[in-house]
């Protein structure tokens, strides 16, 4: 007779699961809170709750039809195989032409590395250039992955604090005090996530004066460069003498509503491009061919869809900023680019994470605490207005009603 606990039998004793032993570096890796809040909001919706989503930085528009058709055509034409790790020649050529035209600089295809989304550019660049103990200067508040990846490689993140009284434009004089012999990388993001601040040409020239001819690379995250409400976009790569020290990070997600296509690129000196290509070989192998052909259609096709999207974002910006400034204890400056409002909520509660959680649970409005973007985001919220005017208006109504109940608690 076979014992009940014999191997392979129902009811048999299972060996204990061994403890998971992670590499020490995993303890230094952060996350992007927007996806966590999004998941919590979806869980509430699954329970039958109504939630207005203002947490995700994703255009709510469909990818323009001519771009989608180009991707479908590429699939039908058999572009379903490996591509060169740095990208298809025709896609790199289209990007080089586009960047040359929009930044006023000379860019050749061998300056371009195409990646599945924009994040690999910042990840690969930090892996390629930054050693343990080096310093990475990054905006705070700022996109959280900058600091996360710097810590991951053992570098020291150095926050470049963005101040409300400057409209969240990074102050070059602050950078002068932050630079040291260990500075390896300076990160710029304009238009900026989460504050919607925009750097001027004069700001960039001041930065160039500080870093030019020093062993420092400038990573310029220009993913929101086309979503600008006034003025002219400026890139540090356009500042005389700085192009060789600048890496442009850009992509298609925001401008062409292509977040799910996962298509980004970096523009840099050719010898550095070869190193990022080496990292592509060791990680993703290549970027999907059909998405690259869709990208070619995006850059070379009609641009009226971009103009319409930016015009609609401007309309939504005016609605959300006006509505936020009508709420007691809330003040919000005018966003100059991207599609985020970054209101000061200290008059409601200095603990913006507590307020974020309350608005989700009590009001059914998903927003992000400014602390999702660094310690200097405390006292602020980020609201993405990549949603309809009707949804934004409803969110403001809910927030207003919730704050009437919340304010006495916050002052207690």
N, C-alpha and C positions, 0 to 999 in steps of 0.2 A: 504494500500500500504506500502511495507517495504522500509524504508529509504535506500539510496544507501550506507550509511556508517554503515549499520547494521552488527553486528559480523558475520563472516563467508562469507560475500559477497565480490565479487571482488570490488576493489576500496575502501574498508573500511580502516579507519585510524588504523595504527598499533601502539601499545604503544612503546615508546622509549626504546631502548636496554639499560639496566642498565649498569653502569660503572663496568668494571671488577676489582675486588679488590683482588690483589694477596698478599700472605704472604710476609712479609718484606724480608725473606731469599732469595726469588727468584731474588731480585735485586743484590744479591752477586754471583749469579751463572753465570759462563762464558760459553764459547762454544768452538767448535773445528773448526777453520777457514777453514780447508781443505775442509769441506763439503760445506761451503758457496761459496768458489771459484769454486768448482766443479759444483755447481748449476748454477753459473753465466756462466761458460764455456758451460754447456749444453744448456743454453738459447741462447747463441751465435750460437751454432751449429744448434739449431732449426730455426734460421734465415738464415741458409745456409752458415755460416762461418766455416772455417776449423780451428780446435783447436788441438794442441798437448798437451796431458795431462801429466804434470810432477808434479801435485799437490797432488795426492792421494797416501797414503802409503799402497798400496795393490799390492801383487805380481800379475803379469799379466799371470801367468801360471794356467792351470786347476788343480783342485785337482787330485792327482794321482788315477788311475783307481781302484786299489785294495782298496783304502779308500772309494771311492764312492760306490763300490760294497758292502762293508760291511754295509754302511748306508742303501742301498736299501734292502739288505737281512734282516736287522733288522726290517725294515718296513713290509716286507712280512711275517716275523715271528711273527708279532703282537706286536712288542715293540712300542706301540703307547699310552701307559698309563703313569700315574704318576710314577716317580722314587723317591727314597729317596732324601730329600732335599740336602744332601751333595754329592750325586752322586751314581751311581750304584756300588756295591761292586767290580765287576770285573774291572770297569774303574778306581776306586780309587787305586786298587791293581796294575794295569798297570802303572799308573802315579807314584806311590810310587817306583816301581822297576826302572822306567826310571830315576827319580830324584836321587835315591840312586846311580845308576850306573854313571850318568853324572856329579854329584857333589861330589861323593866320601863320602857321608854321609849316615847315617842310617835313612830311612824314612819309616814309616808304613802307611797303609791306613787311620788310624784315624788322620794323619797329613794333609790330603788332603780334600779340598772342591772344588767341580766342579761347575762352574758357566757358564751362557750363555754369553761367551766372557770374556776377561780379565778385562775390566773396573769395573765390579761389585766387584772384589777383592779389588781394591784401594778404591772404594766408601764405601764398607762395613767396611774395615779396619779403615778408618778415622772416620766413624760413631761410630764404636765400641770403639775406643781408645782415640779420641781427643775431649776435651771439649772446649767450648767457652773460648777464652783467651789463650789457649795453643798455642805453636809454632810448625809449620811444616817446616822443612828445605827441600827445593826442588831445583833441578837444574834449572838455568836460563841462556841461553835458555833451555827449556825443554817441555815435553809433557804438553799442557795447562790444562789438566784435573786435574793434581796434585794441582795446585794453585786454580783452580775453586772450587773443593770440599772442600779444606781447608777453603776457605772464606765462603762457604755455611754453614758450621757448626759453624761459628763464630770464627774460629781460626785465628792466624796471620801467613800468609805465609812469610817465611824468605828465600829470594833468595840466592842460592849458585852459584855464578857467574862462568861460564865456560869461559876460556880465549883462544883465538886463539893461543897465543904463547905457550900454553901447548898442542896443538892439541886437545883442548876442553876436556881434561881429568880433572875431578874435582880435585882441589887441597886440600888434607886433611888438610893442615895448615890453609886454609881459613875456613874450617869447625870448627876447634878449636876455632876460634874467633866468630863463629856464635852460638855455643851451649850456652844455658842458663838454669837456673833451670826450665824454662817453656817449654823447648824442649820436645816434646812427640814423634815425628816421624821424621826420616831422610830418604829421598827418594833417592835411587840410580837407575840409568838406564844405563846399559852397555850390549852390544853396545847401543849407545845413539841416540835417536831421539830428535832433528833434526840434530845434528852435526856429527854423526857417530864416535864420540870419544869412546875409550875403556879403562876401568879401569884396571890397572895391579894388580897382586896379592899383590904387595907391597903397592899400594894405599889402598886396602881393609884391609890389616893388620893395616895400620895407622888409618883407620876409626875405626876398632875394638878396638884399644887401647883407643880411646877417648870415646866410648859409652859403652864398656863392663861393666856390673854390675851397670849401671845407668838405671833409669826408662825410657829408650828410646827404641823404636822399629825401626828396619831398614826395610823399604819396598824396596826390590830389584826387580825391573822390568826387567825381563830377557827374554822378549818376542822375542828379536832378538839374543838370545844366540847362535843359530846354524848358524847365518849368519855372519861369521867371516872369514876374508881373510888371516890372519896370526896369529901365536901365539896360545895360549890355553885359552879357556874361563875360567874365574874365578868368583865364586859366594861368597858373604860374608858368606853364610851359611856354606861354607867349611872351614872358618877360625876357628881355635880351640877356643871354648868357646863362639862363637857367634851364633850358630845355633838356640838356644832357643829365641834369640832376633830378629831373622830374619824371615821375611815373603817373600817367593818367589812368584812372580807373573809370570806366564807363560801361554802358550796357543798354539793353533794349527794354528792360522790365518796366521802368517808369514812363519813359517817353512814348513808347508804343503799346503800352498795356500788354506786355508779354511776360509777366512774372513766371507763369508756368512753363514757358518755353526754355528757360534756363540758358540764357545767352548773354555773355558779357565779354569784356576784352580789356587788356592793358596795352598802353602805348609807352614805349621806353627805348633806351639806347639798345642797339642790336646785340651787344655782348651780354647784356642783362636779359634780354628777351630769350636768348639761347638757354640761359639757366632756368628761367621759368618754364620753358618748353621741356627741359629735362625733368622738372617736377611734374609736369603734366604726364609725361611718359610713365613716371613712377606712381601715378595716382589714377587719373581718369582715362588715360590713353589718348582720348580725343573728345571733341565736342561733336554732337550729332550733326550729320550733314544736312538734314532737312531743316533744322533750326537755323543753320548758318545761311542757307539759301533764302529762308524767310527774312533773315537780317539784311541780306543784300537788297531784297525788295523794299524793306523798310527804309533804308538809307537812300536808295536811288529812285524810289517811287514818290507819289504825291505826299505832301506834308500837311495838307489841310486838316487831317484828322488830329494832328498834334495841336494845331492852332485852335481848333474847336474845343479840345480837351482842356487846354490852358485857360481859355475864356470861361469855360464852365467852372473850373477850379477857382478862378478869380471871383465869380459870382458867389460860390459857396463860401469862400474866404470872408467876403463881406458879411454874409448872413451869420456865420459862426462867431466872428469877432464882435460884431454888434451885439449878438445875443449874450456872449460871455461877459461883456462889459456892463450889461444890465443886471447881472447877478450880484447880490450883495457879497462883499468880501473877495471878489474876483476882479482881476485886471489883466487885460491881454493886449499886447502890442500887435501891430500890423505885420503879418508874414510877408516877406519880400520874394520868396520862392518856395519850391516844394509844395506840399499840401498838408501842412501841420500847423495847428495853433498850439501855443505853449503858454497858457495862462498862469499867472501868479495866483496861487490859492491860499497864501499864508493868512489872509484875512478870514478864511474859513477854518483851516487846520494846517498847522506847520508840518504835520506828518502826512505827506501826500500819498504814501503807500496805504495808510489807513483810509484816506478819502477815496482812493482808487477802489479798494475792496468794498467800501460802503456803497459807492455808486453802482457797482456791478450787482451786488446782492439786493440792495434796497430799491434802486431806481431802474435796474435793467439797462444800464448804459455801460458799455465796455470802453474804458479809457486806460491810459498808462500813467503810472507815477513817473515823475521826472527822475526819480532814483533808478529807474530802469536804464538810464543813460549816464549814470555816474553820480557820485555823492553830491555834486554841486547842482543836481537837478532837484534836490529836496525843496519842497514848497511849491513845486510846479506840477502841472499835468500836461501830457501830450494827447491832443485829440486829432485824429486823422479825419480830414473832411473829404476823403475819397468815398463819399456816400452821397445820396441824393439830398437836395434841399429839404424835401419832405422829411427824410429820416433825421437830418440835422436839426430841423425845427422841433421835431418830437423829442429828440435827445435833450435839447435845451429846456423844453417844458418839463421833462422828467427830472433833470438836474435841479432846476429851480424849485420844484416841489419837494425834492429830497433834501435840499439844503435848508429849507424852512424847518424840517424836522431834525436836521443834523447839527445846525449851528449851536443850539443850547448845549448839546453834548460836548461839542468841541471846546466850548469855553469853560466847561465844568472842571 
